[in-house]
Amino acid sequence: MHAISTAPERVGDNTTVRSPGMRVAADAPISFDSGRLFNGAQVVRINHGDQEYRLRQTRNGKLILTK
């Protein structure tokens, strides 16, 4: 499984790089392309604190988040 870092790296002009190739304004919400996030998989595990969540793609292209 690939980890996605959300630790910002300042690059100037109020721009932040959060992962390779991703530049966003420092005050903008983080945005991920689902294809890149899933990377061909149907399920992505997300660790949040001491909880694990699963983000799943359905056959109809919907996303379902479960604990």
PQR file of N, CA, C, O and H, with PARSE charges and radii, in Angstrom:
ATOM      1  N   MET A   1       0.846  -1.176   0.000 -0.4000 1.5000
ATOM      2  CA  MET A   1       0.000   0.000   0.000 -0.0000 2.0000
ATOM      3  C   MET A   1       0.884   1.228   0.000  0.5500 1.7000
ATOM      4  O   MET A   1       1.904   1.260   0.688 -0.5500 1.4000
ATOM      5  N   HIS A   2       0.507   2.236  -0.760 -0.4000 1.5000
ATOM      6  CA  HIS A   2       1.264   3.477  -0.860 -0.0000 2.0000
ATOM      7  C   HIS A   2       0.763   4.470   0.170  0.5500 1.7000
ATOM      8  O   HIS A   2      -0.441   4.619   0.374 -0.5500 1.4000
ATOM      9  H   HIS A   2      -0.322   2.211  -1.319  0.4000 1.0000
ATOM     10  N   ALA A   3       1.691   5.141   0.810 -0.4000 1.5000
ATOM     11  CA  ALA A   3       1.328   6.181   1.773 -0.0000 2.0000
ATOM     12  C   ALA A   3       1.310   7.521   1.058  0.5500 1.7000
ATOM     13  O   ALA A   3       2.131   7.777   0.177 -0.5500 1.4000
ATOM     14  H   ALA A   3       2.669   5.020   0.644  0.4000 1.0000
ATOM     15  N   ILE A   4       0.382   8.359   1.436 -0.4000 1.5000
ATOM     16  CA  ILE A   4       0.301   9.704   0.886 -0.0000 2.0000
ATOM     17  C   ILE A   4       0.594  10.670   2.009  0.5500 1.7000
ATOM     18  O   ILE A   4      -0.124  10.716   3.007 -0.5500 1.4000
ATOM     19  H   ILE A   4      -0.285   8.151   2.152  0.4000 1.0000
ATOM     20  N   SER A   5       1.649  11.440   1.843 -0.4000 1.5000
ATOM     21  CA  SER A   5       2.028  12.410   2.857 -0.0000 2.0000
ATOM     22  C   SER A   5       1.189  13.661   2.705  0.5500 1.7000
ATOM     23  O   SER A   5       1.001  14.164   1.597 -0.5500 1.4000
ATOM     24  H   SER A   5       2.233  11.402   1.032  0.4000 1.0000
ATOM     25  N   THR A   6       0.683  14.162   3.826 -0.4000 1.5000
ATOM     26  CA  THR A   6      -0.041  15.427   3.798 -0.0000 2.0000
ATOM     27  C   THR A   6       0.772  16.517   4.468  0.5500 1.7000
ATOM     28  O   THR A   6       0.269  17.619   4.688 -0.5500 1.4000
ATOM     29  H   THR A   6       0.835  13.753   4.725  0.4000 1.0000
ATOM     30  N   ALA A   7       2.033  16.223   4.799 -0.4000 1.5000
ATOM     31  CA  ALA A   7       2.890  17.231   5.407 -0.0000 2.0000
ATOM     32  C   ALA A   7       3.247  18.268   4.356  0.5500 1.7000
ATOM     33  O   ALA A   7       3.873  17.933   3.351 -0.5500 1.4000
ATOM     34  H   ALA A   7       2.442  15.328   4.621  0.4000 1.0000
ATOM     35  N   PRO A   8       2.858  19.526   4.570 -0.5600 1.5000
ATOM     36  CA  PRO A   8       3.120  20.539   3.549  0.2800 2.0000
ATOM     37  C   PRO A   8       4.577  20.947   3.484  0.5500 1.7000
ATOM     38  O   PRO A   8       5.287  20.924   4.490 -0.5500 1.4000
ATOM     39  N   GLU A   9       5.015  21.317   2.303 -0.4000 1.5000
ATOM     40  CA  GLU A   9       6.352  21.848   2.081 -0.0000 2.0000
ATOM     41  C   GLU A   9       6.195  23.186   1.383  0.5500 1.7000
ATOM     42  O   GLU A   9       5.658  23.245   0.277 -0.5500 1.4000
ATOM     43  H   GLU A   9       4.439  21.335   1.485  0.4000 1.0000
ATOM     44  N   ARG A  10       6.653  24.257   2.004 -0.4000 1.5000
ATOM     45  CA  ARG A  10       6.509  25.602   1.444 -0.0000 2.0000
ATOM     46  C   ARG A  10       7.415  25.764   0.229  0.5500 1.7000
ATOM     47  O   ARG A  10       8.583  25.375   0.260 -0.5500 1.4000
ATOM     48  H   ARG A  10       7.090  24.210   2.903  0.4000 1.0000
ATOM     49  N   VAL A  11       6.872  26.340  -0.839 -0.4000 1.5000
ATOM     50  CA  VAL A  11       7.678  26.614  -2.018 -0.0000 2.0000
ATOM     51  C   VAL A  11       7.604  28.074  -2.428  0.5500 1.7000
ATOM     52  O   VAL A  11       8.172  28.441  -3.456 -0.5500 1.4000
ATOM     53  H   VAL A  11       5.923  26.656  -0.864  0.4000 1.0000
ATOM     54  N   GLY A  12       6.928  28.916  -1.667 -0.4000 1.5000
ATOM     55  CA  GLY A  12       6.849  30.342  -1.959 -0.0000 2.0000
ATOM     56  C   GLY A  12       5.566  30.712  -2.674  0.5500 1.7000
ATOM     57  O   GLY A  12       4.818  29.847  -3.128 -0.5500 1.4000
ATOM     58  H   GLY A  12       6.467  28.618  -0.831  0.4000 1.0000
ATOM     59  N   ASP A  13       5.318  32.027  -2.770 -0.4000 1.5000
ATOM     60  CA  ASP A  13       4.124  32.558  -3.432 -0.0000 2.0000
ATOM     61  C   ASP A  13       2.834  31.950  -2.895  0.5500 1.7000
ATOM     62  O   ASP A  13       1.897  31.725  -3.660 -0.5500 1.4000
ATOM     63  H   ASP A  13       5.926  32.731  -2.402  0.4000 1.0000
ATOM     64  N   ASN A  14       2.770  31.680  -1.595 -0.4000 1.5000
ATOM     65  CA  ASN A  14       1.578  31.115  -0.958 -0.0000 2.0000
ATOM     66  C   ASN A  14       1.168  29.780  -1.583  0.5500 1.7000
ATOM     67  O   ASN A  14      -0.017  29.448  -1.634 -0.5500 1.4000
ATOM     68  H   ASN A  14       3.531  31.863  -0.974  0.4000 1.0000
ATOM     69  N   THR A  15       2.167  29.011  -2.063 -0.4000 1.5000
ATOM     70  CA  THR A  15       1.917  27.707  -2.667 -0.0000 2.0000
ATOM     71  C   THR A  15       2.532  26.637  -1.797  0.5500 1.7000
ATOM     72  O   THR A  15       3.602  26.839  -1.223 -0.5500 1.4000
ATOM     73  H   THR A  15       3.129  29.281  -2.022  0.4000 1.0000
ATOM     74  N   THR A  16       1.872  25.509  -1.693 -0.4000 1.5000
ATOM     75  CA  THR A  16       2.347  24.394  -0.895 -0.0000 2.0000
ATOM     76  C   THR A  16       2.409  23.152  -1.770  0.5500 1.7000
ATOM     77  O   THR A  16       1.515  22.926  -2.586 -0.5500 1.4000
ATOM     78  H   THR A  16       1.002  25.346  -2.158  0.4000 1.0000
ATOM     79  N   VAL A  17       3.456  22.341  -1.610 -0.4000 1.5000
ATOM     80  CA  VAL A  17       3.536  21.047  -2.284 -0.0000 2.0000
ATOM     81  C   VAL A  17       3.237  19.994  -1.239  0.5500 1.7000
ATOM     82  O   VAL A  17       3.958  19.896  -0.246 -0.5500 1.4000
ATOM     83  H   VAL A  17       4.182  22.524  -0.947  0.4000 1.0000
ATOM     84  N   ARG A  18       2.192  19.202  -1.434 -0.4000 1.5000
ATOM     85  CA  ARG A  18       1.800  18.200  -0.450 -0.0000 2.0000
ATOM     86  C   ARG A  18       2.264  16.808  -0.853  0.5500 1.7000
ATOM     87  O   ARG A  18       2.481  15.969   0.022 -0.5500 1.4000
ATOM     88  H   ARG A  18       1.606  19.282  -2.240  0.4000 1.0000
ATOM     89  N   SER A  19       2.419  16.537  -2.106 -0.4000 1.5000
ATOM     90  CA  SER A  19       2.997  15.291  -2.596 -0.0000 2.0000
ATOM     91  C   SER A  19       3.573  15.591  -3.966  0.5500 1.7000
ATOM     92  O   SER A  19       3.252  16.627  -4.547 -0.5500 1.4000
ATOM     93  H   SER A  19       2.243  17.219  -2.817  0.4000 1.0000
ATOM     94  N   PRO A  20       4.419  14.712  -4.502 -0.5600 1.5000
ATOM     95  CA  PRO A  20       5.063  15.016  -5.780  0.2800 2.0000
ATOM     96  C   PRO A  20       4.055  15.420  -6.850  0.5500 1.7000
ATOM     97  O   PRO A  20       3.080  14.710  -7.095 -0.5500 1.4000
ATOM     98  N   GLY A  21       4.294  16.555  -7.479 -0.4000 1.5000
ATOM     99  CA  GLY A  21       3.454  17.023  -8.561 -0.0000 2.0000
ATOM    100  C   GLY A  21       2.173  17.716  -8.140  0.5500 1.7000
ATOM    101  O   GLY A  21       1.415  18.160  -9.002 -0.5500 1.4000
ATOM    102  H   GLY A  21       5.086  17.132  -7.281  0.4000 1.0000
ATOM    103  N   MET A  22       1.903  17.827  -6.850 -0.4000 1.5000
ATOM    104  CA  MET A  22       0.664  18.447  -6.382 -0.0000 2.0000
ATOM    105  C   MET A  22       0.979  19.800  -5.763  0.5500 1.7000
ATOM    106  O   MET A  22       1.666  19.876  -4.745 -0.5500 1.4000
ATOM    107  H   MET A  22       2.519  17.466  -6.149  0.4000 1.0000
ATOM    108  N   ARG A  23       0.479  20.861  -6.374 -0.4000 1.5000
ATOM    109  CA  ARG A  23       0.668  22.210  -5.843 -0.0000 2.0000
ATOM    110  C   ARG A  23      -0.707  22.802  -5.586  0.5500 1.7000
ATOM    111  O   ARG A  23      -1.582  22.764  -6.450 -0.5500 1.4000
ATOM    112  H   ARG A  23      -0.079  20.798  -7.201  0.4000 1.0000
ATOM    113  N   VAL A  24      -0.888  23.344  -4.403 -0.4000 1.5000
ATOM    114  CA  VAL A  24      -2.153  23.988  -4.050 -0.0000 2.0000
ATOM    115  C   VAL A  24      -1.839  25.252  -3.265  0.5500 1.7000
ATOM    116  O   VAL A  24      -0.765  25.373  -2.675 -0.5500 1.4000
ATOM    117  H   VAL A  24      -0.177  23.374  -3.701  0.4000 1.0000
ATOM    118  N   ALA A  25      -2.775  26.190  -3.258 -0.4000 1.5000
ATOM    119  CA  ALA A  25      -2.616  27.372  -2.414 -0.0000 2.0000
ATOM    120  C   ALA A  25      -2.589  26.914  -0.968  0.5500 1.7000
ATOM    121  O   ALA A  25      -3.283  25.965  -0.605 -0.5500 1.4000
ATOM    122  H   ALA A  25      -3.647  26.092  -3.737  0.4000 1.0000
ATOM    123  N   ALA A  26      -1.799  27.574  -0.145 -0.4000 1.5000
ATOM    124  CA  ALA A  26      -1.602  27.157   1.241 -0.0000 2.0000
ATOM    125  C   ALA A  26      -2.909  27.092   2.028  0.5500 1.7000
ATOM    126  O   ALA A  26      -3.026  26.290   2.955 -0.5500 1.4000
ATOM    127  H   ALA A  26      -1.235  28.345  -0.440  0.4000 1.0000
ATOM    128  N   ASP A  27      -3.893  27.920   1.677 -0.4000 1.5000
ATOM    129  CA  ASP A  27      -5.149  27.916   2.425 -0.0000 2.0000
ATOM    130  C   ASP A  27      -6.242  27.098   1.724  0.5500 1.7000
ATOM    131  O   ASP A  27      -7.380  27.074   2.193 -0.5500 1.4000
ATOM    132  H   ASP A  27      -3.798  28.572   0.924  0.4000 1.0000
ATOM    133  N   ALA A  28      -5.922  26.436   0.622 -0.4000 1.5000
ATOM    134  CA  ALA A  28      -6.904  25.627  -0.110 -0.0000 2.0000
ATOM    135  C   ALA A  28      -7.010  24.238   0.506  0.5500 1.7000
ATOM    136  O   ALA A  28      -6.031  23.744   1.067 -0.5500 1.4000
ATOM    137  H   ALA A  28      -4.997  26.455   0.241  0.4000 1.0000
ATOM    138  N   PRO A  29      -8.179  23.592   0.417 -0.5600 1.5000
ATOM    139  CA  PRO A  29      -8.293  22.223   0.907  0.2800 2.0000
ATOM    140  C   PRO A  29      -7.443  21.284   0.063  0.5500 1.7000
ATOM    141  O   PRO A  29      -7.202  21.546  -1.115 -0.5500 1.4000
ATOM    142  N   ILE A  30      -6.990  20.194   0.665 -0.4000 1.5000
ATOM    143  CA  ILE A  30      -6.207  19.190  -0.054 -0.0000 2.0000
ATOM    144  C   ILE A  30      -7.128  18.468  -1.018  0.5500 1.7000
ATOM    145  O   ILE A  30      -8.256  18.125  -0.664 -0.5500 1.4000
ATOM    146  H   ILE A  30      -7.185  19.980   1.622  0.4000 1.0000
ATOM    147  N   SER A  31      -6.653  18.234  -2.234 -0.4000 1.5000
ATOM    148  CA  SER A  31      -7.451  17.563  -3.247 -0.0000 2.0000
ATOM    149  C   SER A  31      -6.648  16.419  -3.848  0.5500 1.7000
ATOM    150  O   SER A  31      -5.484  16.596  -4.208 -0.5500 1.4000
ATOM    151  H   SER A  31      -5.736  18.513  -2.521  0.4000 1.0000
ATOM    152  N   PHE A  32      -7.272  15.230  -3.959 -0.4000 1.5000
ATOM    153  CA  PHE A  32      -6.638  14.063  -4.555 -0.0000 2.0000
ATOM    154  C   PHE A  32      -7.501  13.564  -5.702  0.5500 1.7000
ATOM    155  O   PHE A  32      -8.725  13.520  -5.581 -0.5500 1.4000
ATOM    156  H   PHE A  32      -8.217  15.086  -3.667  0.4000 1.0000
ATOM    157  N   ASP A  33      -6.887  13.191  -6.798 -0.4000 1.5000
ATOM    158  CA  ASP A  33      -7.589  12.534  -7.880 -0.0000 2.0000
ATOM    159  C   ASP A  33      -7.843  11.089  -7.445  0.5500 1.7000
ATOM    160  O   ASP A  33      -6.909  10.406  -7.025 -0.5500 1.4000
ATOM    161  H   ASP A  33      -5.893  13.227  -6.897  0.4000 1.0000
ATOM    162  N   SER A  34      -9.084  10.612  -7.539 -0.4000 1.5000
ATOM    163  CA  SER A  34      -9.415   9.282  -7.043 -0.0000 2.0000
ATOM    164  C   SER A  34      -8.639   8.183  -7.758  0.5500 1.7000
ATOM    165  O   SER A  34      -8.267   7.187  -7.137 -0.5500 1.4000
ATOM    166  H   SER A  34      -9.843  11.167  -7.880  0.4000 1.0000
ATOM    167  N   GLY A  35      -8.388   8.351  -9.059 -0.4000 1.5000
ATOM    168  CA  GLY A  35      -7.616   7.348  -9.788 -0.0000 2.0000
ATOM    169  C   GLY A  35      -6.215   7.210  -9.244  0.5500 1.7000
ATOM    170  O   GLY A  35      -5.680   6.107  -9.136 -0.5500 1.4000
ATOM    171  H   GLY A  35      -8.690   9.160  -9.563  0.4000 1.0000
ATOM    172  N   ARG A  36      -5.628   8.335  -8.904 -0.4000 1.5000
ATOM    173  CA  ARG A  36      -4.283   8.313  -8.332 -0.0000 2.0000
ATOM    174  C   ARG A  36      -4.311   7.785  -6.893  0.5500 1.7000
ATOM    175  O   ARG A  36      -3.400   7.076  -6.466 -0.5500 1.4000
ATOM    176  H   ARG A  36      -6.063   9.231  -8.991  0.4000 1.0000
ATOM    177  N   LEU A  37      -5.357   8.135  -6.163 -0.4000 1.5000
ATOM    178  CA  LEU A  37      -5.488   7.676  -4.784 -0.0000 2.0000
ATOM    179  C   LEU A  37      -5.649   6.157  -4.722  0.5500 1.7000
ATOM    180  O   LEU A  37      -5.004   5.495  -3.909 -0.5500 1.4000
ATOM    181  H   LEU A  37      -6.097   8.711  -6.510  0.4000 1.0000
ATOM    182  N   PHE A  38      -6.506   5.609  -5.575 -0.4000 1.5000
ATOM    183  CA  PHE A  38      -6.758   4.163  -5.572 -0.0000 2.0000
ATOM    184  C   PHE A  38      -5.673   3.386  -6.311  0.5500 1.7000
ATOM    185  O   PHE A  38      -5.423   2.225  -5.987 -0.5500 1.4000
ATOM    186  H   PHE A  38      -7.030   6.147  -6.235  0.4000 1.0000
ATOM    187  N   ASN A  39      -5.025   4.003  -7.296 -0.4000 1.5000
ATOM    188  CA  ASN A  39      -3.925   3.373  -8.016 -0.0000 2.0000
ATOM    189  C   ASN A  39      -4.277   1.964  -8.514  0.5500 1.7000
ATOM    190  O   ASN A  39      -3.473   1.040  -8.397 -0.5500 1.4000
ATOM    191  H   ASN A  39      -5.229   4.946  -7.559  0.4000 1.0000
ATOM    192  N   GLY A  40      -5.481   1.812  -9.069 -0.4000 1.5000
ATOM    193  CA  GLY A  40      -5.911   0.528  -9.620 -0.0000 2.0000
ATOM    194  C   GLY A  40      -6.605  -0.397  -8.631  0.5500 1.7000
ATOM    195  O   GLY A  40      -7.184  -1.403  -9.042 -0.5500 1.4000
ATOM    196  H   GLY A  40      -6.134   2.563  -9.164  0.4000 1.0000
ATOM    197  N   ALA A  41      -6.563  -0.083  -7.340 -0.4000 1.5000
ATOM    198  CA  ALA A  41      -7.205  -0.917  -6.320 -0.0000 2.0000
ATOM    199  C   ALA A  41      -8.679  -0.535  -6.184  0.5500 1.7000
ATOM    200  O   ALA A  41      -9.090   0.528  -6.649 -0.5500 1.4000
ATOM    201  H   ALA A  41      -6.093   0.734  -7.007  0.4000 1.0000
ATOM    202  N   GLN A  42      -9.456  -1.377  -5.566 -0.4000 1.5000
ATOM    203  CA  GLN A  42     -10.862  -1.085  -5.298 -0.0000 2.0000
ATOM    204  C   GLN A  42     -11.071  -0.518  -3.898  0.5500 1.7000
ATOM    205  O   GLN A  42     -12.076   0.144  -3.638 -0.5500 1.4000
ATOM    206  H   GLN A  42      -9.122  -2.241  -5.188  0.4000 1.0000
ATOM    207  N   VAL A  43     -10.122  -0.777  -2.994 -0.4000 1.5000
ATOM    208  CA  VAL A  43     -10.250  -0.354  -1.592 -0.0000 2.0000
ATOM    209  C   VAL A  43      -8.956   0.319  -1.152  0.5500 1.7000
ATOM    210  O   VAL A  43      -7.858  -0.141  -1.466 -0.5500 1.4000
ATOM    211  H   VAL A  43      -9.306  -1.316  -3.205  0.4000 1.0000
ATOM    212  N   VAL A  44      -9.111   1.430  -0.408 -0.4000 1.5000
ATOM    213  CA  VAL A  44      -7.984   2.131   0.197 -0.0000 2.0000
ATOM    214  C   VAL A  44      -8.230   2.172   1.697  0.5500 1.7000
ATOM    215  O   VAL A  44      -9.315   2.544   2.145 -0.5500 1.4000
ATOM    216  H   VAL A  44     -10.002   1.804  -0.153  0.4000 1.0000
ATOM    217  N   ARG A  45      -7.228   1.791   2.468 -0.4000 1.5000
ATOM    218  CA  ARG A  45      -7.338   1.887   3.936 -0.0000 2.0000
ATOM    219  C   ARG A  45      -6.812   3.242   4.372  0.5500 1.7000
ATOM    220  O   ARG A  45      -5.773   3.702   3.899 -0.5500 1.4000
ATOM    221  H   ARG A  45      -6.347   1.490   2.104  0.4000 1.0000
ATOM    222  N   ILE A  46      -7.544   3.875   5.282 -0.4000 1.5000
ATOM    223  CA  ILE A  46      -7.168   5.190   5.801 -0.0000 2.0000
ATOM    224  C   ILE A  46      -7.060   5.084   7.315  0.5500 1.7000
ATOM    225  O   ILE A  46      -8.033   4.743   7.987 -0.5500 1.4000
ATOM    226  H   ILE A  46      -8.388   3.501   5.666  0.4000 1.0000
ATOM    227  N   ASN A  47      -5.883   5.375   7.854 -0.4000 1.5000
ATOM    228  CA  ASN A  47      -5.691   5.383   9.297 -0.0000 2.0000
ATOM    229  C   ASN A  47      -5.903   6.796   9.796  0.5500 1.7000
ATOM    230  O   ASN A  47      -5.267   7.740   9.327 -0.5500 1.4000
ATOM    231  H   ASN A  47      -5.092   5.652   7.308  0.4000 1.0000
ATOM    232  N   HIS A  48      -6.815   6.929  10.766 -0.4000 1.5000
ATOM    233  CA  HIS A  48      -7.151   8.230  11.342 -0.0000 2.0000
ATOM    234  C   HIS A  48      -7.104   8.073  12.851  0.5500 1.7000
ATOM    235  O   HIS A  48      -8.014   7.503  13.454 -0.5500 1.4000
ATOM    236  H   HIS A  48      -7.332   6.162  11.147  0.4000 1.0000
ATOM    237  N   GLY A  49      -6.026   8.588  13.465 -0.4000 1.5000
ATOM    238  CA  GLY A  49      -5.842   8.369  14.897 -0.0000 2.0000
ATOM    239  C   GLY A  49      -5.632   6.886  15.130  0.5500 1.7000
ATOM    240  O   GLY A  49      -4.772   6.269  14.502 -0.5500 1.4000
ATOM    241  H   GLY A  49      -5.287   9.051  12.975  0.4000 1.0000
ATOM    242  N   ASP A  50      -6.414   6.311  16.031 -0.4000 1.5000
ATOM    243  CA  ASP A  50      -6.303   4.874  16.293 -0.0000 2.0000
ATOM    244  C   ASP A  50      -7.388   4.064  15.579  0.5500 1.7000
ATOM    245  O   ASP A  50      -7.595   2.892  15.892 -0.5500 1.4000
ATOM    246  H   ASP A  50      -7.113   6.812  16.542  0.4000 1.0000
ATOM    247  N   GLN A  51      -8.076   4.683  14.629 -0.4000 1.5000
ATOM    248  CA  GLN A  51      -9.135   4.020  13.872 -0.0000 2.0000
ATOM    249  C   GLN A  51      -8.680   3.764  12.429  0.5500 1.7000
ATOM    250  O   GLN A  51      -7.908   4.535  11.858 -0.5500 1.4000
ATOM    251  H   GLN A  51      -7.909   5.635  14.374  0.4000 1.0000
ATOM    252  N   GLU A  52      -9.178   2.666  11.858 -0.4000 1.5000
ATOM    253  CA  GLU A  52      -8.918   2.387  10.455 -0.0000 2.0000
ATOM    254  C   GLU A  52     -10.229   2.447   9.684  0.5500 1.7000
ATOM    255  O   GLU A  52     -11.227   1.853  10.093 -0.5500 1.4000
ATOM    256  H   GLU A  52      -9.805   2.040  12.322  0.4000 1.0000
ATOM    257  N   TYR A  53     -10.220   3.162   8.577 -0.4000 1.5000
ATOM    258  CA  TYR A  53     -11.384   3.287   7.709 -0.0000 2.0000
ATOM    259  C   TYR A  53     -11.046   2.680   6.358  0.5500 1.7000
ATOM    260  O   TYR A  53      -9.876   2.575   5.988 -0.5500 1.4000
ATOM    261  H   TYR A  53      -9.409   3.645   8.245  0.4000 1.0000
ATOM    262  N   ARG A  54     -12.077   2.282   5.626 -0.4000 1.5000
ATOM    263  CA  ARG A  54     -11.887   1.787   4.267 -0.0000 2.0000
ATOM    264  C   ARG A  54     -12.715   2.632   3.311  0.5500 1.7000
ATOM    265  O   ARG A  54     -13.909   2.845   3.518 -0.5500 1.4000
ATOM    266  H   ARG A  54     -13.027   2.368   5.927  0.4000 1.0000
ATOM    267  N   LEU A  55     -12.068   3.099   2.278 -0.4000 1.5000
ATOM    268  CA  LEU A  55     -12.744   3.839   1.220 -0.0000 2.0000
ATOM    269  C   LEU A  55     -12.811   2.895   0.031  0.5500 1.7000
ATOM    270  O   LEU A  55     -11.782   2.444  -0.474 -0.5500 1.4000
ATOM    271  H   LEU A  55     -11.098   2.926   2.110  0.4000 1.0000
ATOM    272  N   ARG A  56     -14.030   2.598  -0.415 -0.4000 1.5000
ATOM    273  CA  ARG A  56     -14.245   1.589  -1.451 -0.0000 2.0000
ATOM    274  C   ARG A  56     -14.950   2.209  -2.644  0.5500 1.7000
ATOM    275  O   ARG A  56     -15.832   3.054  -2.493 -0.5500 1.4000
ATOM    276  H   ARG A  56     -14.865   2.964  -0.006  0.4000 1.0000
ATOM    277  N   GLN A  57     -14.545   1.774  -3.842 -0.4000 1.5000
ATOM    278  CA  GLN A  57     -15.216   2.172  -5.074 -0.0000 2.0000
ATOM    279  C   GLN A  57     -16.262   1.119  -5.428  0.5500 1.7000
ATOM    280  O   GLN A  57     -15.979  -0.078  -5.379 -0.5500 1.4000
ATOM    281  H   GLN A  57     -13.828   1.088  -3.964  0.4000 1.0000
ATOM    282  N   THR A  58     -17.448   1.550  -5.778 -0.4000 1.5000
ATOM    283  CA  THR A  58     -18.471   0.598  -6.224 -0.0000 2.0000
ATOM    284  C   THR A  58     -18.360   0.407  -7.731  0.5500 1.7000
ATOM    285  O   THR A  58     -17.632   1.136  -8.405 -0.5500 1.4000
ATOM    286  H   THR A  58     -17.678   2.523  -5.818  0.4000 1.0000
ATOM    287  N   ARG A  59     -19.074  -0.562  -8.249 -0.4000 1.5000
ATOM    288  CA  ARG A  59     -19.093  -0.800  -9.699 -0.0000 2.0000
ATOM    289  C   ARG A  59     -19.669   0.396 -10.452  0.5500 1.7000
ATOM    290  O   ARG A  59     -19.340   0.618 -11.616 -0.5500 1.4000
ATOM    291  H   ARG A  59     -19.665  -1.155  -7.702  0.4000 1.0000
ATOM    292  N   ASN A  60     -20.537   1.170  -9.779 -0.4000 1.5000
ATOM    293  CA  ASN A  60     -21.171   2.326 -10.409 -0.0000 2.0000
ATOM    294  C   ASN A  60     -20.325   3.605 -10.253  0.5500 1.7000
ATOM    295  O   ASN A  60     -20.772   4.687 -10.635 -0.5500 1.4000
ATOM    296  H   ASN A  60     -20.805   0.989  -8.833  0.4000 1.0000
ATOM    297  N   GLY A  61     -19.132   3.491  -9.704 -0.4000 1.5000
ATOM    298  CA  GLY A  61     -18.264   4.654  -9.579 -0.0000 2.0000
ATOM    299  C   GLY A  61     -18.511   5.500  -8.340  0.5500 1.7000
ATOM    300  O   GLY A  61     -17.972   6.601  -8.227 -0.5500 1.4000
ATOM    301  H   GLY A  61     -18.769   2.613  -9.393  0.4000 1.0000
ATOM    302  N   LYS A  62     -19.309   5.008  -7.421 -0.4000 1.5000
ATOM    303  CA  LYS A  62     -19.557   5.735  -6.167 -0.0000 2.0000
ATOM    304  C   LYS A  62     -18.459   5.380  -5.165  0.5500 1.7000
ATOM    305  O   LYS A  62     -17.766   4.374  -5.322 -0.5500 1.4000
ATOM    306  H   LYS A  62     -19.748   4.114  -7.513  0.4000 1.0000
ATOM    307  N   LEU A  63     -18.307   6.213  -4.136 -0.4000 1.5000
ATOM    308  CA  LEU A  63     -17.346   5.959  -3.072 -0.0000 2.0000
ATOM    309  C   LEU A  63     -18.084   5.711  -1.770  0.5500 1.7000
ATOM    310  O   LEU A  63     -19.038   6.417  -1.443 -0.5500 1.4000
ATOM    311  H   LEU A  63     -18.870   7.029  -4.008  0.4000 1.0000
ATOM    312  N   ILE A  64     -17.639   4.702  -1.025 -0.4000 1.5000
ATOM    313  CA  ILE A  64     -18.243   4.373   0.269 -0.0000 2.0000
ATOM    314  C   ILE A  64     -17.128   4.315   1.312  0.5500 1.7000
ATOM    315  O   ILE A  64     -16.144   3.595   1.145 -0.5500 1.4000
ATOM    316  H   ILE A  64     -16.864   4.128  -1.290  0.4000 1.0000
ATOM    317  N   LEU A  65     -17.299   5.087   2.394 -0.4000 1.5000
ATOM    318  CA  LEU A  65     -16.343   5.109   3.500 -0.0000 2.0000
ATOM    319  C   LEU A  65     -16.952   4.359   4.663  0.5500 1.7000
ATOM    320  O   LEU A  65     -18.045   4.694   5.120 -0.5500 1.4000
ATOM    321  H   LEU A  65     -18.099   5.672   2.529  0.4000 1.0000
ATOM    322  N   THR A  66     -16.235   3.322   5.157 -0.4000 1.5000
ATOM    323  CA  THR A  66     -16.711   2.549   6.303 -0.0000 2.0000
ATOM    324  C   THR A  66     -15.625   2.449   7.350  0.5500 1.7000
ATOM    325  O   THR A  66     -14.434   2.547   7.054 -0.5500 1.4000
ATOM    326  H   THR A  66     -15.347   3.050   4.786  0.4000 1.0000
ATOM    327  N   LYS A  67     -16.063   2.251   8.580 -0.4000 1.5000
ATOM    328  CA  LYS A  67     -15.151   2.109   9.707 -0.0000 2.0000
ATOM    329  C   LYS A  67     -14.783   0.663   9.880  0.5500 1.7000
ATOM    330  O   LYS A  67     -14.017   0.325  10.782 -0.5500 1.4000
ATOM    331  H   LYS A  67     -17.031   2.171   8.820  0.4000 1.0000
TER
END
